[in-house]
Amino acid sequence: MAPLIVPEYIRALTPYVPGKPIEETQREYKLKRVVKLASNENPLGPSPRALKALRTGVSQLHRYPDGSAFHLKKALSRVLKVDTNQLIVGNGSNEIIDFLVRTYCLPGDAIVTSQAAFIAYTLCAQIHGVRTIATPLAADLRFDLDAMLSGVQSDPRVKVVFVANPNNPTGTYMKTDELRAFLRSVQAVRDGSVLVALDYAYWEYVTAKDLPDPLMLMREFPNVIVMRTFSKVYGLAGLRVGYGVASADVIASIEKIRQPFNLNSLALAAAEAALGDKAFVSRSRKVNKQAKAFWEKSLKGLGIPFWPSQGNFLLADVGKGLGMTGAEVTQACLRQGVIFRPVGNYGLPQALRISFGTPGENLFALKALKAVRGGSR
Ligand SMILES: *Cc1c(COP(=O)(O)O)cnc(C)c1O
């Protein structure tokens, strides 16, 4: 029998490493309390309205889901003031990223993004034999849009550009003027045949006035798709619901490759309910704002520099602050029951990503960090 052949680009893949699960950490280190601040999840749990919808939905699990996501799309179209044919739903926004690569790229084509951009872009590209052109970060860890534009112009096989705003894991963002100028320039490349994906997973947490509304940009530029998610502020990361917003033309192309039941019926019902849970969203934003202030003040107190963040997390420079790598700090904190996220896989070994928790979780995690600092002196 001939040996099974796996393409080189699949063999070369390094799988995504998710945040360490709480239970595994408890078992491994024999700990009673474990606090996970490693995956930018909502520390308040799922939206209560979503939980109620889930309980109702369970009795209908013998039915197939609504393959057209009729009710969720209707609700999104009302809230976002777009047509339902401008919306596509994905099994997490990660699936939307995958849709874009599969819809627009042939093997050997390329995507453009930045170094230290959300890693799913590169992974989805590589899975389909698509190259990634990742331009260097600017000194302040922001995307270098000029370099990205040169990347788009330099290679005729570039089909999609990914911009996370704000970006994960850096928390940094692009301002209205610079992003608009970038979009204008990209639109001029090869007759507007390069798609720009704006990943706004953290939009609900944004407080900066000069971070642009993505739907405004989508209306201005026909080659723009906006990606959003229910994984962050709505507290539904485990259910996997994301969506894309673009022109009806773009959506029609992507819809062709979507599996009819890519979202299960509970996910559809919960997302629709969560979207209407304004009280929960506003409480989540408030808790996030307080946690951000807590971590900024605490890190300052410890002499650990950090990058200002527009998300529900921030990136601390533990290399400068503690003389340790992010992986070393993570390891030392794990033993005390705190899970942070090292970001060496993003090319930032000196940094540590801290997701914001509840006040109690933040205090517990700070204690661990303080103990590590004491030990490192
Ligand atoms: C968390 C995150 C997402 C969300 O992914 P889902 O698949 O929707 O859970 C998307 N983009 C970025 C940049 C993120 O940090």
PDBQT file of the ligand as one rigid body, heavy atoms in Angstrom, charges set to zero:
ROOT
HETATM    1  C1  LIG A 401     -10.725  36.422  21.230  1.00  0.00    +0.000 C 
HETATM    2  C2  LIG A 401     -10.513  36.909  19.840  1.00  0.00    +0.000 A 
HETATM    3  C3  LIG A 401     -11.382  36.541  18.828  1.00  0.00    +0.000 A 
HETATM    4  C4  LIG A 401     -12.581  35.699  19.112  1.00  0.00    +0.000 C 
HETATM    5  O1  LIG A 401     -12.511  34.478  18.532  1.00  0.00    +0.000 OA
HETATM    6  P1  LIG A 401     -13.807  33.549  18.589  1.00  0.00    +0.000 P 
HETATM    7  O2  LIG A 401     -13.486  32.500  17.589  1.00  0.00    +0.000 OA
HETATM    8  O3  LIG A 401     -14.964  34.400  18.193  1.00  0.00    +0.000 OA
HETATM    9  O4  LIG A 401     -13.917  33.039  19.980  1.00  0.00    +0.000 OA
HETATM   10  C5  LIG A 401     -11.172  37.036  17.558  1.00  0.00    +0.000 A 
HETATM   11  N1  LIG A 401     -10.153  37.873  17.301  1.00  0.00    +0.000 NA
HETATM   12  C6  LIG A 401      -9.306  38.260  18.264  1.00  0.00    +0.000 A 
HETATM   13  C7  LIG A 401      -8.226  39.225  17.941  1.00  0.00    +0.000 C 
HETATM   14  C8  LIG A 401      -9.447  37.772  19.553  1.00  0.00    +0.000 A 
HETATM   15  O5  LIG A 401      -8.585  38.132  20.495  1.00  0.00    +0.000 OA
ENDROOT
TORSDOF 0
